Amino acid sequence: MKQVDADVVIIGSGVMGGLVATELAKAGKSVIIVEAGPRIKRQEIVERFRNSPFKMSLTNMKLQGVGSPYPDLPHVPSTYGEYLQQTGPVKYPTKYLRVVGGTTWHFGSALWRMIPNDFKLQSLYGRGRDWPIDYQELEPWYGRAERELGVSGMDGQDESGHGGEAWPPRSTPFPMTGLEPSYLFKRLSELLGKGGYNPVMEPNGRATRPYGRRPACAGNNNCNPVCPIAAKYDGSMHIDEAERHGATLLDNSVVYKIEADDAGKITGIWYRKPDGSNHHLTANYFVLAAYGIESPKLLLMSTSARYPNGIANGSDQVGRNLMGHTGISMNVMMKEDVWPGQGPTELLVYLNNRDGPFRKDFPSYKIKVRNTVPTADYAASLIKKGVLGSKLDEELKRMSARSLNFAIDFETLPLAENRIVPSKTRQDAIGLPVPEIYYSVTDYWHAGKTQGLLDFDNFARLLNADVSKIDTGYQDRQHIMGTTIMGDDAKNSVVNRHCQSHDHPNLFIAGTSVMPSASCMNPTLTGAALSLRLADYLLKTVKV
């Protein structure tokens, strides 16, 4: 075989790339991981966050004009700035991190399984697409992913939200027991239970006991933007493990072109360093794991005379079918102290409308309790009203103890018109096109919004709370799905059931971009399960 730089080149060092790299490196394969952004140090991110005047999630930090504690470098502009070019009627202002370890550095760490009906949305409810595989086929890989990411959760819960027996089926228990619910969560469960709302505790990537190199969660309540003690999982942990097994990491290396020969074989990639120099790598196999915006952008940028529409795009589906969890939220003021802010930023959710025949008419959705205390927001709003001195102190204490936020995440459908393409009008500092995003929602989403607002009314009544604000402004939840969709038919999908390109047999795509349906749940665990299954296929069937 022709001499190459590695058995496998992996583009992207987030959780998906890290999992694949670790599996291959453990098996003795030579692996090069190419990451656009830099390696970062936890203590530096924590220090920047501590010095920030605003201590909320990154999304809110942007709204406050504070910025992100993560790097914003010319060759990898922050998605918290103006990097993403929006062209659709609904903005898709998603946030992802271009650093070693990827976006899991700042995720809330919700790690849900999908349920069996999520894989059959078209055949059961006449909406969206079916997967080419079913839940049972992915189930063992969910278990593997839970062990790799160190998930804590409560066995025996009905995660379909109907208050019944344990669901979905599991062949293995959670690796760690779940976190103990706080007083807030217990009190809300008591009050909302009177209206038939079934509390479900979120499986998540926080250690509840020492797990590998991670300590137990200490309840710092700033999972987003950064866990200060590394009790929460992030993708850098698998990159570190891959390197311990011999993998090579190239950071600050922005891949801008994938090459293929006339027979369809991927032959190499080109990457650019911050100084503008260009470099080439070859391998026998390539795994693209750059998440749902950068992966399709790279494929579409990789045009040539033989592939004028880009790599892996014989179906014209690359970049299309962009999905997310476009949502709404409600703020209420309780008439009793419930003390939010104890423990992790999220844990309690309500899933009464996660699944059922209603999905023919409106999408499934999740209602989550945001366990945060935005004191700076409260102070700013009070000062603006002229509340000062001892009265300001008194009001801050009251709002901190009684103000709550509920958020709804709606399932969205794969629509061909919702897509990402390389911009033709804007470039970044190293001359590469920025992502251009067109996004919209349909009447199906609006029907879900109508149902969700009825639930908000019920919540306020059951809690005996006053509604302070309802925001129906298409809130983005930073859950990127679709854009390199999976299917058995090469005419309407990008990869097959093994995440292998229909057009290029030695190219694989890892991550949530291959998902044909979104459900209403955070997609990271599903992407991780698919990535582990992909690595197994590479080793045992393809025999890299």
N, C-alpha and C positions, 0 to 999 in steps of 0.2 A: 504494500500500500504506500502511496505517496507520503513523504515526510510532512508532518503537520505540527503545529505548535502545541496542540492538546487533543486528547480524545474528544473532549466536549468543551465548548465555549458557552458560558451562560451570561446573558445580557441582563443585568439587574441584580442587585444584592439585597432585595427585600426578603420577606419571609418565604416567598415561593422559590426564588432563586437560591436562597440559603438552604432550604430543605432539600432541593434537588442536588445541589452541590455537595452537601454532607453525605447523602446516600451514595452518590457516585464516588466520592473521595474515599469513603469507608470501604468501598468495594475495590479500591486500588486503582481507580481510573484517574488519568491526569485531567485536571479541571482548571480552567481559567475563568474567573468571574470578573466581568467588566462593569464597573459602576461609574455613572456620570458624576456623582457628587463625591464629597470628601468623607473620610472617616471622622467621626466626632467623638468627643469625650463627654461622658455623662455629667461630670462635675462642672464642666463649662456651661452646658445647657441649663443645669440647675442654678448656677450662679447668675446667669442672665435672667432667668425667670424670677429669682429672688429679688433682683435689683429692679425688676419692672414695677411700675406703679399700679399695674392692673394684673389681677391674679385669677383671671377666668380662662375658659378654653380659648384655643387659638382663634377660632372663628370670631368670638366676641372681642378678642384682642385686636383683630384687624378692624372691626367696627369702631373700636375706640382709638384707632390710629396709633397703637402702641407698637405694633410689629411682632415678629416671631422671635423666640430665642434661638431658633435654628438658623444656619447660615443662609444668606442671600447673596450668592456669588455671581459674577457676570456670566460664567459658563453654565451655571445651573440656577437661573432666576427662581426666586421663591414663588410658589403658587399663591402666596398671600398678598402678592402685589398685582401687577397688571399683566402677568405672563400669559394667562389664558385669554384668547380673543373670543368674545361672545358674539354670536350673530343671530340666535334664535329668539322667539317671542318670550321664552322662559330662560332665565339665566341658569347656568350650571356651574356655580362658582366653587367647584370642588377643591379640596386641599390634599396635596400629597407631598411627601418629603423626598427629595433627591439627595440622599445621604446613604452611607453604608448602614444597612439595616432597614432602610426604607420607612414607610409610613407607620409601621407598628410602633415606632418610637413614641408617637403621640396618640395612638388609638385608645379608645376607652376600654378595649380588650374584651368586648362581648364576643363570645365564640360559640355560636349556635349551630346546631345541625338543621338542615332543611328537613321537612317531613315528607313522607312518600308522595302525597298528592301534589307537592310542589314540582315534581318531576313530570307530571302529566297534565299540565294546565290546559293544553289544547284539547286533548281527548276527553277530559272530564268536564271542562267548563267552556270550551269553545273560544278560549282567549290565548294569545301569545303562541308559544311553541312548547312542544314536548322535548324532553331530553332523549338522546339515543341510549342512555343507560337509566336504570331505576335506582331507587334508594337502597335496595338490598345489595346491589353491586358495589355501591360506594360505602356501605355501612362499615365494613372492616377498616376501611381507610379513614373514616371518621374517628374510629377508636385509636388508630395509630397517630393521627394528627393531634388528638387530645393528649396523648402521652408526650408527644414531641414538644407541644406548646405548653404543657403543664396546666391543664384546665382544672379549675375547681368548680364544682356544681353539686346540685342536690339530686341524688338518684331517686327515682320513683315519681317524679313530677309528670303531669300531663302537659307537655309543652305545646300541644295543640290549643291550649287555653280553655278547654271545655270543662275542666275540673274533674276529669275522669281518671282512668288508670294511666299508668306510665306510658308515655308516647313521645317520640317515635321509638320503635324497637331498638334495643341496644344489646350487643353481644358482650360488652365490657362495661364496667362501672366507670364513673369519673375517676381520674387519677387522684384527685384530692377532694375532700369534703368541701361543701360550700361555705361561704362567709356567713357569719351569724347576722341575721337581720337587725338593723338598728331600731330604736324606739319609733322613729318616723315610719319606717316600713311596716312595723307591727301595727301602729295606729291606723295607717292608711288601709292596710289589709282588713282591719276590723270594720272600719266605716264603709269602705267600698264593697265589702263582702255582702252587706245588707242589700245591695242592688244587683247581686248576682255576678259581680266581677271577681274572677278567680285570680288570686295573686300567683305569679310565677317568678321564681328567683333566677336571675340570668347566669348561665354558665360563663365564666370569664377566665382570662389569662393571668389572674393574680394568685400567687402562691399562698395557701393557708397554712403551710408548714414548709420548712426548708426543702427545696426541690431542686436537685442538681446543684448548680452554683447560685441559686436564687434564695434570698431570705424570705421569711413570711411577711405578708402585707402588714404594714404598721398603720394603715388608715390615714395617710397623709392628705387624701382628698384632692390631689392634683395629678391623677392618672393622665389627664390631658392638661398641659402639654408634655409632662415628663414625670415618670416615676423616679423619685430621688434615690431610691435604694435598690432598684433593679428587682423588686419583687414581682413586677409585672413583666410579662414576656415582651421581648421585641426581637426583630429579625437579626440584629447584630449578633445575637447569641448563637444562631446557627452558622453565620459567617465565621465566627471565631472557631466553632467546632470543625467546620470544613477546612479551615486553615490548619488546625491541629492534625488533620488527617492528610495534609499535603496539598490542598487546593491553593491556587495563587490568586490573590485579589489585586486588580488594577483599579485604583480609585481615581477620581478626577479625570475620567476617560469617557467622553461622550460619543457613543456609537452613532454614526450618521448614515451608514450605508451597509446593506447586506447584499452580497453578490451571489449570483447563481449562474451555472452554465446552461447551455441550450437544452440539456437533457433534464433540467430541473433540480440538479443537485446544488445545494448551497456550498459555495467554495471558500468563502471568507467574509470578514467584516472589516470595515474601516472605522477608526475612532479618532477623535480630535482632543488634544490636550488644551489646557487653558492658555498656553503660549501660542496656540494656533497651529502647532505641528500635527501632521496626520500620520497615523500608524495602521498597520495591517496585521490581522491574525487569521490563521487557518485552523481548521479542526475537521474531524470526521462527522461530528454532530453539533448542532447548535440548539440552545434552549433560550427562547425569548421570554423574559420574566420582568418586564419593565412597567407593569401595571396597565390599566385600561385606557390611558391617554397616550403615554409615550410609546407603548408597543405598536399600536396601529399607525401612529405618526411615523415611526421608523420604517415600517413596512411600506407605507405609501410614498415615503421619500426615496425608497430604493428602486427607482425606475431605471430602465435601460431599454435599448432597442428591442430586446427579446421580451422584456416585461414592462411595457409602457405604463401599465396601471399599478406597478409596484409588485413587491414580493407577496406570494401567498394569496393573490387577489384575483384569481381566475373567476371567482364567483361574483366579484364586485361587492363583497360583503365586508371587507376590511374597513374598519372605522364605523360601520353602521351598527344599528341596534343598541346604541348607548342607553344604558339603564341606570337608575339610582333609586334612592328612597326619598323622593320629594315630599316634604312634610309641612305640617302646621304645628302651632303650639298655643298653650294657654297659661297665663299667670293668674294665680288666685291668692287671696289673703284669707288665711284661716282665722277663726275666732278663738283659737286655743294655741298654746305653744306646742309645736311638734319637732322643732330643732333639727332642720335639715343640715347636711354638711358632715355628719358623722360617718366615717368609713368611706368606701369608694364612691366615685362620682355617679355611678349608676349600678343598680342591682335589681330593683323591683320593676316588673313590667306586667301589662295586661294584654292578653291575647285572645279575648273572646271572639274577635273577628279575624282570627288567623286562617281559618279554613272552613269551607262549607259551600253549599250550592249557591250562596250569594255571590260567589266569585264570577258567576256568569254576568252579574249586573254591576258589581263594584269590587275594587281590589281588596285583598287582605291587608290588614294593618296591625301595627303594634303600638301600644300606648306605653310610654316609659316615663318614669319619675326621674327628673334631674335632681340629683342629690348635691346641689351646690348652693353656695351663699354668695351672690355677687354684691358684696358690700360696697365696692366702688360705684357700681350702678346706683345702688340705693342712695349713697351719699350725694352723688351728682344730682340726682333727681330732687332730693330734698333741698339742697342748697339753692338749686334753680328756683325753687318755690319760696325761698327766703327763710327756710327753717335753719336756725343756727343755735349755737351754744348748748345748754343742757337739754333743750327740746330736741335738737339734732341727735344727741346721744341717746335720748329716750326712744326716738323713732327708729334709729338704727337697730337698737336692741329688739324692738317689736318686730320690725320687718325681717330681721335675721332669724327670728324664732318662728315666724308664721307665714312668710311668703314662699310659695311653691310654684314650680314650673312643670307642666306636663307637655310632652311632645309626642306627636304621632308620625310614624314612618309608614308611608304607603308603598305597596308594591307597584312598580311601573312595568310596562310591557315593552318588548323589543320592537321598536319601530324603525323601519329602514331610513326614514328621513332624519332621525336623531343620530348625528354622526360627528366624528372628529376627522379633520383633514389638516395637512400642513398649510399654514397661512401663505397666501400669495402676496401679501402686502406688508407683513411684519417679520423681522428676524431678531434673534437674540444677539448677544455681544460677540459670539464666535461665528456668526453668519448662518445659523441654522433657523429654519422657519419655526415660529411658535405654533402651538396647537390652536386651531380654529374650531370652535364648538357650536353646533346648532342643536338646540334642545327645545322640546315642547311637551305639553301634556294634553291628553284627550278628555272627552266627556266621561270616560271610564274613571279617570283620576278624580274628576270633579264630583262624580257620584260617590266616591269614597270620602271625599271631603265633607259632603253633606251628612253622611253617616257619622263621621268622626266628630262633627260639631254637635250632634245629638249626644254622643258619649260625653263630650265636654260639659254639656248642660247637666247631664246626670251626675257627673263627678262633682260639680260645684254644689248641686243640691244635696248629695249624700254627705259631702264634707261640711255642709253648712258654711260655705266659703263665699266670699265676694269675688267676682271675676274682675281682675285688674286690667287684663289685656288679652286679646286673641289675635294671633298673627297667622293669616292664611296666605302669606306672601311667598309661596313656593320655596320653603327652606330646604337647603341642600344638606344632606347627612354625610357626605364624603364617602359614599359607598359606590365605587365605580364598577359597573358590570357591563357585559356585552362587548362589542367592538371587534372581537375575533371569535365569533360564535361557533359553538360545537354542533355537529350534525352528521348524519350518515350520508346525506346527499351533497356531493361536491358542488352542485349547482347553486345551493342556497346557504352554504356554511363555509367556514374557513379551515377548521380542523375537524378531524374525525373523533370518534369516541375515546381514542387514546391521546388526545391533545396533539396529534401529529398533523402537520399541514397536508391538505389534500394535494397541493401542487408540488411540494418539496418533501420527499420522504425523510430527509435527514434534518428537518426543522420541526421543533416542537414549541408549543406555547404554554406557559405555566401561569396560572392565576385566575382571578375572577373574570377576566375578559372573555373566557371561553364559555361562561355560563349562559344557557339558552333562556333561563327564567330567573327572576330576581327574588321571588318570595318577598316577605316583608322583614326579613331578618338579616342581620349583619353577615356579610358573605365570607369573611376571612377564613373561618374553619372549613367551609366548603372548598375554597381555593386551595387551602393547605392539603386537604384530603386528595383532591385531584392531582396536586403536585407530587405527593408521595406515590400515588398510583402511577403517575407518569414515569417517575424514577424507576419504579419496579419494572415497568414495561421496557424501559431502555436497557436495564440490566438483564432481564430474563428472556425477553422475546427478541428485541433488536440485537441484544448482545454487543453493546458498544465496546 
